[in-house]
Every structure is written in C-alpha cells, then in structure tokens.
Amino acid sequence: MSPYIFFVLAGLLLLVACAGRAKDRYNIRDTSMAECPSVGSCNPSHKPLCARNSHGSARSFSNPCIMKVVNCKDKTDYARIRKGFC
C-alpha cells in the first residue's frame, strides 16, 4: 500500500471518529466543548425513571431529559435502571 493511500485512509478514519462525537452535544463524557442545556429546554412530559450512578446512588428523575441535564451540569453519570420512581 502506498504511503499516500495510508494517510488518506487514516484521515478518513479520524474524520469519522470526530463526526460521531459531534452528534451528541450533551454527551456526559465530553462536555468541555459544549454548554449544558437548561432544564427549561426539556419537554415537560412526566415519564419518571429511576437511575443509578457509578457510585451506586439511586435517584428519581421526572423524565430522561432532566437526567441528562443533571448529568451534564453536575458531571454525574446517572443511567436509567427502570421506569418509575426509585
């Protein structure tokens, strides 16, 4: 394989990897380049869920959007474990 093709393929792989990250602006793993959304930007729908973080703490949220906002603002990693309150 010629060096030119190698660099082109490496550049394309890098571009695809970076584009995948840009799809989710509020990804909790990389909030340094994006501001966190406000709770006011969430749909007011009431779809309660129980979530747990990596430290084992459980918490109820009114809906998934609010959980994402809290994760972003507080730098937490809550993930849904079931529907309904904890």
ABEGO torsion letter per residue (X at the ends): XBAAAAAAAAAAAAAAAAAAAAABAABAABAAABBBBBAAABBABBBBBBBBBAAGBBBBBABAAAAAAAAAAAGBABBBABBEBX
